């Protein structure tokens, strides 16, 4: 009886570790809303559904343009430093990701035709670079859908990014443990 229970538990553990977690992500950036929506599913059972509003502001505190630029500069430096620290872990995670859906649509307009053309070209190159890195490191099971629409006589920017990825549960747990281990080692080294 005990051996039967142990075999069942071992079989159940193997099935769970080799199963895939599917993550649906949607990012919408417009002048009216800046929202990230994430939903995680395991065997079609929703584990998480979260909507993050990036536009929430503190009404008492209004930052100047210079403060926003300095904050953005510090954040980007910190992001680059952390990205270098976790390059191995990020590569490990990206190698195990499978993209089932990938679409990115951006509408951009600066008000004049020549600057709109330059901005659209910059957006195309940025999106192409991100998609190229993802396709080189990950497995795309779909053809990426990328659209950049220039709005020549309008001042507007609107971007929508939708994707569905999956990763095996065991690989996600292992990657999480690697991140925790790497973070704790860095933290101990700085104290």
C-alpha positions as CSV (number, residue, x, y, z in Angstrom):
1,X,0.0,0.0,0.0
2,X,2.8,2.5,1.0
3,X,4.7,1.6,-2.2
4,X,1.6,2.3,-4.3
5,X,1.2,5.7,-2.7
6,X,4.9,6.5,-3.2
7,X,4.7,5.5,-6.8
8,X,1.5,7.6,-7.3
9,X,3.2,10.6,-5.6
10,X,6.3,10.2,-7.7
11,X,4.2,10.0,-10.9
12,X,2.2,13.0,-9.9
13,X,5.4,15.0,-9.2
14,X,6.8,14.1,-12.5
15,X,3.6,15.1,-14.3
16,X,3.5,18.4,-12.5
17,X,7.1,19.3,-13.1
18,X,6.9,18.5,-16.9
19,X,3.6,20.4,-17.3
20,X,3.6,23.9,-18.8
21,X,2.5,27.1,-17.2
22,X,0.9,29.5,-19.7
23,X,1.2,33.2,-19.2
24,X,-0.9,35.7,-21.1
25,X,0.5,39.2,-21.1
26,X,-1.0,42.4,-22.5
27,X,0.5,45.9,-22.3
28,X,-1.5,48.9,-23.5
29,X,0.1,52.4,-23.6
30,X,-2.1,55.3,-24.7
31,X,-2.6,58.8,-23.5
32,X,-5.7,57.7,-21.6
33,X,-4.4,54.4,-20.1
34,X,-1.2,52.7,-19.3
35,X,-2.0,49.2,-18.2
36,X,-0.3,45.8,-17.9
37,X,-2.5,42.8,-17.7
38,X,-1.1,39.4,-16.7
39,X,-2.9,36.0,-16.4
40,X,-1.2,32.7,-15.5
41,X,-2.8,29.3,-16.2
42,X,-1.9,25.8,-15.2
43,X,-4.0,23.1,-17.1
44,X,-6.6,25.8,-18.0
45,X,-7.0,26.7,-14.3
46,X,-6.3,30.4,-13.7
47,X,-3.7,30.8,-11.0
48,X,-3.3,34.6,-11.3
49,X,-5.0,37.5,-13.0
50,X,-3.5,40.9,-12.3
51,X,-4.0,44.3,-13.9
52,X,-1.4,47.0,-13.1
53,X,-2.2,50.6,-13.8
54,X,1.0,52.5,-14.6
55,X,-0.7,55.8,-14.8
56,X,-1.6,56.0,-11.0
57,X,-0.1,59.3,-9.8
58,X,0.2,61.0,-6.5
59,X,-1.9,64.1,-6.8
60,X,0.1,66.0,-4.1
61,X,3.4,65.4,-5.8
62,X,4.1,66.9,-9.3
63,X,7.6,66.2,-10.7
64,X,9.3,68.5,-13.1
65,X,10.6,67.3,-16.4
66,X,14.2,67.5,-15.1
67,X,13.4,65.3,-12.1
68,X,11.7,62.7,-14.4
69,X,14.7,62.6,-16.7
70,X,17.2,62.1,-13.8
71,X,15.0,59.4,-12.3
72,X,14.8,57.7,-15.7
73,X,18.6,57.9,-16.1
74,X,19.2,56.4,-12.6
75,X,16.6,53.7,-13.3
76,X,18.2,52.8,-16.6
77,X,21.7,52.6,-15.1
78,X,20.4,50.4,-12.3
79,X,18.5,48.2,-14.9
80,X,21.7,47.7,-17.0
81,X,23.7,46.8,-13.9
82,X,21.1,44.3,-12.8
83,X,20.8,42.9,-16.3
84,X,24.5,42.2,-16.5
85,X,24.3,40.4,-13.1
86,X,21.4,38.2,-14.2
87,X,22.5,37.7,-17.8
88,X,23.1,33.9,-17.3
89,X,19.7,33.5,-15.5
90,X,17.8,35.5,-18.1
91,X,19.4,33.5,-20.9
92,X,18.5,30.3,-19.1
93,X,14.8,31.4,-18.8
94,X,14.6,32.7,-22.4
95,X,16.0,29.4,-23.7
96,X,13.1,27.6,-22.1
97,X,10.3,29.9,-23.1
98,X,7.9,29.1,-25.9
99,X,6.0,31.9,-27.5
100,X,2.6,30.8,-28.7
101,X,1.4,34.3,-29.7
102,X,3.3,37.5,-30.2
103,X,1.8,40.7,-31.6
104,X,3.0,44.3,-31.2
105,X,1.1,47.3,-32.7
106,X,2.3,50.8,-32.4
107,X,0.7,54.0,-33.8
108,X,3.0,57.0,-33.6
109,X,2.6,60.6,-34.8
110,X,4.6,63.7,-33.9
111,X,2.5,66.3,-35.8
112,X,4.9,66.7,-38.8
113,X,5.6,64.2,-41.5
114,X,9.4,64.2,-41.4
115,X,9.7,63.7,-37.6
116,X,6.9,61.1,-37.7
117,X,8.9,59.2,-40.3
118,X,12.0,59.3,-38.2
119,X,10.1,58.3,-35.0
120,X,8.4,55.4,-36.8
121,X,11.8,54.2,-38.1
122,X,13.2,54.4,-34.6
123,X,10.3,52.4,-33.2
124,X,10.7,49.8,-36.0
125,X,14.4,49.4,-35.2
126,X,13.7,49.1,-31.4
127,X,10.9,46.6,-31.8
128,X,13.0,44.6,-34.4
129,X,15.9,44.5,-32.0
130,X,13.8,43.2,-29.1
131,X,12.0,40.7,-31.3
132,X,15.4,39.5,-32.8
133,X,16.8,38.9,-29.3
134,X,13.7,37.0,-28.2
135,X,13.6,34.9,-31.4
136,X,17.3,34.1,-31.1
137,X,17.1,33.0,-27.4
138,X,13.6,31.6,-27.3
139,X,11.3,29.2,-29.3
140,X,8.7,31.0,-31.4
141,X,5.8,28.6,-32.3
142,X,4.1,31.5,-34.1
143,X,5.0,34.2,-36.6
144,X,5.5,37.5,-34.8
145,X,3.0,40.1,-35.8
146,X,4.6,43.6,-35.7
147,X,2.9,46.7,-37.0
148,X,4.2,50.3,-36.8
149,X,1.6,52.8,-38.2
150,X,2.8,56.4,-38.7
151,X,0.2,59.1,-38.2
152,X,1.7,61.9,-40.2
153,X,-0.5,64.9,-39.2
154,X,-1.4,63.9,-35.6
155,X,0.3,64.0,-32.3
156,X,-0.3,60.7,-30.8
157,X,1.4,57.5,-29.5
158,X,-0.4,54.3,-28.8
159,X,1.2,50.9,-28.4
160,X,-0.3,47.5,-27.7
161,X,1.7,44.4,-26.9
162,X,0.1,41.0,-26.5
163,X,1.9,37.7,-26.0
164,X,1.3,34.2,-24.7
165,X,4.3,32.2,-23.4
166,X,4.7,28.9,-21.7
167,X,7.4,27.3,-19.6
168,X,7.6,23.9,-17.9
169,X,6.8,24.1,-14.2
170,X,10.1,22.4,-13.2
171,X,12.2,24.8,-15.3
172,X,10.3,27.8,-13.8
173,X,11.0,26.5,-10.3
174,X,14.7,25.9,-11.1
175,X,15.0,29.4,-12.7
176,X,13.4,31.0,-9.6
177,X,15.8,29.1,-7.3
178,X,18.7,30.4,-9.5
179,X,17.5,34.0,-9.2
180,X,17.1,33.7,-5.4
181,X,20.5,32.1,-5.0
182,X,22.2,34.7,-7.2
183,X,20.4,37.6,-5.4
184,X,21.3,36.3,-1.9
185,X,25.0,35.9,-2.9
186,X,25.1,39.4,-4.2
187,X,23.4,40.7,-1.1
188,X,25.8,38.9,1.2
189,X,28.7,40.3,-0.8
190,X,27.6,43.9,-0.4
191,X,27.0,43.8,3.4
